[in-house]
């Protein structure tokens, strides 16, 4: 596990990001620069996708850097493991605020079954849960780090 300091909040407050290992950290800094924006959406996406060797090796099958679109069909690719699918699902969820589907369903039951794969109990039942929480802090710094509004108010006036 390595640590790095990165900008997290609008007020430029810095918080340490916990990386799984050096490869994860290198991937994060390299691929974040390839994104259109370096906002919290892209930071959380790239952070998650850098967690495993599988997702790092298949980044272009998961995300299109030219269009800025996720590729949900990658969840059906043969290289995917249950762990890499969890990583991709949380990355997609934090990036899109949704649950991108890989299928067209004729019945509601099939769609509900797939949506359940994005549930907290399905996603966080892994050794990577610690890093998923870190991705949530990257995506939602305003809710994860206490802000003393009184100090900010008087500092600005």
C-alpha positions as CSV (number, residue, x, y, z in Angstrom):
1,X,0.0,0.0,0.0
2,X,1.4,3.4,-1.0
3,X,0.2,6.9,-0.2
4,X,0.0,10.0,-2.4
5,X,-1.3,13.4,-1.9
6,X,-3.8,14.7,-4.5
7,X,-6.2,17.5,-4.6
8,X,-9.7,16.5,-3.5
9,X,-11.9,19.4,-2.7
10,X,-12.9,22.7,-4.4
11,X,-11.1,24.6,-1.6
12,X,-7.9,22.8,-2.7
13,X,-7.6,21.0,0.6
14,X,-5.3,18.0,0.2
15,X,-6.0,14.5,1.4
16,X,-3.8,11.4,1.1
17,X,-5.0,8.8,-1.4
18,X,-4.3,5.3,-0.3
19,X,-3.1,3.1,-3.2
20,X,-3.0,-0.7,-3.3
21,X,0.6,-0.7,-4.6
22,X,3.0,1.2,-6.8
23,X,1.5,-0.2,-10.0
24,X,-1.9,1.2,-8.9
25,X,-0.5,4.6,-8.2
26,X,1.5,4.8,-11.4
27,X,-1.6,3.7,-13.4
28,X,-3.7,6.4,-11.7
29,X,-1.4,9.2,-12.5
30,X,-0.7,8.1,-16.0
31,X,-4.3,7.4,-17.1
32,X,-5.9,10.3,-15.3
33,X,-4.0,12.6,-17.6
34,X,-5.5,10.8,-20.6
35,X,-9.0,11.7,-19.5
36,X,-10.9,14.7,-20.8
37,X,-11.1,16.1,-17.3
38,X,-9.4,15.5,-14.0
39,X,-12.6,15.9,-12.0
40,X,-13.9,13.7,-9.2
41,X,-15.8,11.4,-11.7
42,X,-12.7,10.6,-13.7
43,X,-10.5,10.4,-10.6
44,X,-12.8,7.7,-9.0
45,X,-13.1,5.8,-12.3
46,X,-9.3,5.7,-13.0
47,X,-8.6,4.9,-9.3
48,X,-10.9,1.9,-9.4
49,X,-9.7,0.6,-12.8
50,X,-6.1,0.7,-11.6
51,X,-6.8,-1.7,-8.7
52,X,-6.1,-5.0,-10.5
53,X,-3.8,-6.2,-13.2
54,X,-6.8,-7.5,-15.2
55,X,-8.5,-4.1,-15.3
56,X,-5.2,-2.2,-15.9
57,X,-4.4,-4.6,-18.9
58,X,-7.9,-4.1,-20.4
59,X,-8.5,-0.4,-19.7
60,X,-9.3,0.3,-23.4
61,X,-12.0,-2.4,-23.4
62,X,-13.5,-0.8,-20.3
63,X,-13.4,2.9,-21.1
64,X,-13.2,4.9,-24.3
65,X,-10.8,7.8,-23.7
66,X,-11.8,9.5,-27.0
67,X,-15.6,9.6,-26.3
68,X,-15.5,9.6,-22.5
69,X,-17.9,6.6,-22.4
70,X,-17.8,3.5,-20.4
71,X,-18.1,0.2,-22.2
72,X,-20.6,-2.0,-20.2
73,X,-20.2,-4.9,-22.6
74,X,-16.8,-5.5,-21.2
75,X,-18.5,-7.1,-18.2
76,X,-19.2,-10.1,-20.4
77,X,-15.6,-10.5,-21.8
78,X,-13.8,-13.7,-21.1
79,X,-10.9,-12.1,-19.2
80,X,-13.2,-10.9,-16.5
81,X,-13.1,-12.5,-13.1
82,X,-15.6,-12.0,-10.3
83,X,-13.1,-9.5,-8.7
84,X,-12.5,-7.5,-11.9
85,X,-16.3,-7.4,-12.5
86,X,-16.8,-5.8,-9.0
87,X,-14.0,-3.3,-9.7
88,X,-15.6,-2.4,-13.1
89,X,-19.1,-2.1,-11.6
90,X,-18.1,0.2,-8.8
91,X,-16.0,2.3,-11.2
92,X,-19.0,2.6,-13.6
93,X,-21.3,3.4,-10.7
94,X,-19.1,6.2,-9.3
95,X,-18.5,7.6,-12.8
96,X,-22.1,7.5,-14.2
97,X,-24.1,7.6,-11.0
98,X,-26.0,4.6,-12.5
99,X,-25.8,0.9,-13.2
100,X,-24.9,0.5,-16.9
101,X,-26.5,-2.6,-18.3
102,X,-24.9,-5.1,-20.6
103,X,-28.1,-6.6,-21.9
104,X,-31.5,-5.6,-23.3
105,X,-34.1,-7.3,-21.2
106,X,-37.6,-8.3,-22.2
107,X,-38.6,-8.9,-18.6
108,X,-38.1,-6.7,-15.5
109,X,-36.8,-9.7,-13.5
110,X,-33.6,-10.0,-15.6
111,X,-32.9,-6.3,-15.3
112,X,-33.5,-6.4,-11.6
113,X,-31.1,-9.4,-11.3
114,X,-28.4,-7.5,-13.1
115,X,-29.0,-4.4,-11.1
116,X,-28.5,-6.4,-7.9
117,X,-24.9,-7.0,-9.0
118,X,-24.3,-3.3,-8.2
119,X,-25.6,-3.7,-4.6
120,X,-23.3,-2.8,-1.7
121,X,-23.4,-6.4,-0.5
122,X,-22.3,-7.7,-3.9
123,X,-19.6,-5.1,-4.5
124,X,-18.0,-4.8,-1.1
125,X,-17.7,-8.6,-0.5
126,X,-14.0,-8.5,-1.5
127,X,-10.6,-7.8,-0.2
128,X,-10.7,-4.6,-2.3
129,X,-13.5,-3.1,-0.2
130,X,-10.9,-0.8,1.5
131,X,-10.0,0.7,-1.8
132,X,-13.6,1.0,-2.9
133,X,-14.2,3.1,0.1
134,X,-11.1,5.2,-0.9
135,X,-12.7,5.6,-4.3
136,X,-15.9,6.9,-2.7
137,X,-13.9,9.4,-0.7
138,X,-12.3,10.6,-4.0
139,X,-15.7,10.9,-5.7
140,X,-17.5,12.5,-2.8
141,X,-14.9,14.5,-0.8
142,X,-17.5,17.1,0.3
143,X,-19.3,14.4,2.3
144,X,-16.3,12.4,3.5
145,X,-14.2,15.1,5.0
146,X,-15.4,17.4,7.7
147,X,-15.4,21.0,6.8
148,X,-15.4,23.7,9.5
149,X,-17.7,26.2,7.7
150,X,-17.2,28.9,10.3
151,X,-13.4,28.8,9.8
152,X,-13.9,29.0,6.0
153,X,-16.5,31.8,6.3
154,X,-14.2,34.0,8.5
155,X,-11.1,33.2,6.4
156,X,-12.8,34.6,3.3
157,X,-14.1,37.8,5.0
